[in-house]
Amino acid sequence: MTELARPPSSAQRLVFLGTPEAAVAPLRALVAAGFEIALVVSRPDRRRGRGGALSPSPVKAAAIELGLPVTDELDDVLATGADLGVVVAYGRIIPTRILELVPMVNLHFSLLPRWRGAAPVERALLAGDTETGVCVMDVDVELDTGAVHAVARTPIGADDTAASLLARLSTMGAGLLVDILRAGLDRPTPQEGEITYAAKIDPAELHIDWSVPASAIDRLVRVGGAFTTFRDARLKIHAVSPVEHGSAPAGTLDGRVVACGTGAVELLEVQPEGRARQSARDWVNGTRPTPGEQLGA
């Protein structure tokens, strides 16, 4: 393993690397706490929406609002003279040549070494974890292997979605970053425990298999983007609730209740292909499923 520069015990001049909405709260918190942000690095603008116009990432938009210099060129970090880099969901591996000159810490949304990788919040939900958290760790050459400076924990509630959980972790992480940087970085603790990896969610994983238990389907829906088919058209499922129900073939509709491999779920909010989100009650009233009709058939 390449020996990297140690993060300074305290740092006032920072560079910030981040891209999505979850990284905005930490950036704002550092600015509010009085840290000098020499440069913000985010991913390049992307085409979004139906018009296809180029739009900045949430972090870039926040940096512009805050009057901070911003770039999408990672090498620009080298000219800042910063004491430390702070990385929050940036989305790129930081090359060793940069880490050797500008040491960095990363705010990671899991309890390391569980769920190293790109989708820690989603994987924690899918696995049925009852707890997660945030870690401030050294950025190392290998993915999410750095020693840990600080940890904050939170339970995963039965109603938590990936979006709600990520928002809570972002706020928690913002406070943790400010506290640990104000106190000064000390000798961190090496990661200990079972290592698991949080691979990016493949769209195919979001296709609901009604033969699995209702609890697993509930967790998948709470990740966001889950879908099935009905009468040969895609049907997104935005919210469900596990319920008790009599036995029936998996996927069978009984009003708003869908039979699963074990148990059943009640549909709460859906989105038919080409239409807006709507309550499951309105969808059922409009489509009038026939007795025994199935989702995913």
Residue pairs with C-beta under 8 A, 6 or more apart in sequence:
1 140
1 141
1 142
2 96
2 100
2 141
4 96
4 99
4 100
4 103
4 138
4 139
4 140
4 141
5 99
5 100
5 101
5 102
5 103
6 103
7 84
7 103
7 104
7 105
7 138
7 185
8 83
8 84
8 103
8 185
9 184
9 185
9 186
10 181
10 184
10 185
11 35
11 82
11 83
11 84
11 181
11 185
12 35
12 36
12 83
13 35
13 36
13 38
13 80
13 81
13 82
13 83
13 84
14 30
14 35
14 36
14 37
14 38
14 82
14 83
14 84
14 85
14 86
14 181
15 37
15 38
15 39
15 40
15 41
15 77
15 80
15 82
15 84
15 85
15 86
15 102
16 26
16 27
16 30
16 37
16 39
16 40
16 41
16 59
16 63
16 85
16 86
16 88
17 40
17 41
17 42
17 74
17 77
17 85
17 86
17 87
17 88
17 90
17 94
17 104
18 24
18 26
18 27
18 40
18 41
18 42
18 59
18 87
18 88
18 89
18 90
19 42
19 43
19 57
19 58
19 59
19 89
19 90
19 91
20 57
20 58
20 59
20 89
20 91
21 58
21 170
22 88
22 89
22 109
22 166
22 167
22 169
22 170
23 58
23 59
23 88
23 89
23 90
23 170
24 58
24 59
24 62
24 170
25 170
25 171
25 173
25 174
26 86
26 88
26 107
26 170
26 173
26 174
26 177
27 37
27 40
27 59
27 62
27 63
27 66
27 88
28 62
28 66
28 174
29 174
29 175
29 177
29 178
30 37
30 86
30 174
30 177
30 178
30 181
31 37
31 66
31 68
33 178
33 181
33 182
35 181
37 63
37 66
37 68
38 69
38 80
38 81
38 82
39 68
39 69
39 70
39 71
39 76
39 77
39 80
39 82
40 59
40 60
40 63
40 68
40 69
40 70
40 71
41 70
41 71
41 72
41 73
41 74
41 76
41 77
41 90
42 56
42 57
42 59
42 60
42 63
42 70
42 71
42 72
42 90
43 57
43 72
43 90
43 91
43 92
44 72
45 54
45 55
45 56
45 57
45 60
45 72
46 54
46 55
46 57
47 53
47 54
47 55
48 55
49 55
56 64
60 70
60 72
63 69
63 70
64 70
74 92
74 94
74 95
74 98
75 98
77 85
77 98
77 102
78 98
78 101
78 102
80 102
82 102
84 102
84 103
84 104
84 105
84 181
84 185
85 94
85 102
85 103
85 104
85 105
85 139
86 104
86 105
86 106
86 107
86 177
86 181
87 94
87 104
87 105
87 106
87 107
87 139
88 106
88 107
88 173
89 107
89 109
93 143
94 104
94 139
96 141
99 139
99 141
103 138
103 139
104 138
104 139
105 136
105 137
105 138
105 139
105 146
105 149
105 185
106 136
106 137
106 138
106 139
106 144
106 146
107 134
107 135
107 136
107 173
107 176
107 177
108 116
108 120
108 134
108 135
108 136
108 137
108 144
109 120
109 121
109 132
109 134
109 166
109 169
109 170
109 173
110 116
110 120
110 121
110 124
110 132
110 133
110 134
110 135
110 198
111 131
111 132
111 133
111 135
111 151
111 153
112 135
112 137
112 144
112 148
112 191
113 144
113 145
113 191
113 192
113 193
113 194
113 195
113 196
114 124
114 129
114 193
114 194
114 195
114 196
115 123
115 124
115 132
115 196
115 197
115 198
116 143
116 144
116 145
116 195
116 196
116 197
116 198
117 123
117 143
117 144
117 197
117 198
117 199
117 200
118 198
118 199
118 200
119 198
119 199
119 200
119 201
120 132
120 198
121 132
121 162
121 165
121 166
121 169
122 162
122 198
122 201
122 223
122 224
123 196
123 198
123 199
124 132
124 156
124 165
124 198
125 156
125 160
125 161
125 162
125 165
125 219
125 222
125 223
126 219
126 220
126 223
128 215
128 216
128 219
129 156
130 155
130 156
131 153
131 154
131 155
131 156
132 153
132 154
132 156
132 165
132 169
133 151
133 152
133 153
133 154
133 169
133 172
134 151
134 152
134 169
134 172
134 173
134 176
135 148
135 150
135 151
136 148
136 149
136 150
136 151
136 173
136 176
136 177
136 180
137 144
137 146
137 147
137 148
137 149
137 188
137 191
138 146
138 147
138 149
138 188
139 146
140 146
145 191
146 188
146 191
147 188
147 189
147 190
147 191
148 188
148 189
148 190
148 191
149 180
149 185
149 186
149 188
149 189
150 176
150 179
150 180
152 172
152 173
152 175
152 176
154 165
154 168
154 169
154 172
156 165
159 222
160 222
161 222
161 223
161 224
162 222
162 223
162 224
163 224
201 223
201 225
203 225
205 220
206 220
206 223
206 225
206 226
206 227
207 226
207 227
207 228
208 217
208 220
208 221
208 226
208 227
208 228
208 237
208 295
208 296
209 296
210 217
210 228
210 250
210 251
210 258
210 259
210 260
210 261
210 294
210 295
210 296
211 250
211 251
211 260
211 261
212 260
212 261
212 262
213 260
213 261
213 262
213 263
214 242
214 243
214 260
214 261
214 262
214 263
214 264
214 265
215 242
215 262
215 263
217 226
217 240
217 260
217 265
218 240
218 241
218 242
218 265
220 226
221 237
221 238
221 239
221 240
221 265
225 236
226 236
226 237
227 234
227 235
227 236
227 237
228 234
228 235
228 237
228 251
228 295
228 296
229 235
229 295
229 296
229 297
230 272
230 287
230 289
230 295
231 287
233 272
233 273
234 273
235 270
235 271
235 272
235 273
235 295
236 270
236 271
236 277
237 267
237 269
237 270
238 268
238 269
238 270
238 271
238 277
239 267
239 268
239 269
240 258
240 265
240 266
240 267
240 268
241 265
241 266
241 268
242 263
242 264
242 265
242 266
243 257
243 263
243 264
243 265
243 266
244 263
244 264
245 254
245 257
245 259
245 263
245 264
247 259
248 254
248 259
248 264
249 259
249 294
250 259
250 260
250 261
251 258
251 259
251 294
251 295
251 296
251 297
252 258
252 259
252 292
252 293
252 294
253 289
253 293
253 294
253 295
255 284
255 289
256 266
256 267
256 268
256 280
256 281
256 284
257 264
257 265
257 266
257 267
258 264
258 265
258 266
258 267
258 295
266 280
267 280
267 283
267 284
268 279
268 280
269 277
269 278
269 279
269 280
270 277
270 278
270 279
270 280
270 283
271 277
271 278
272 278
272 283
272 287
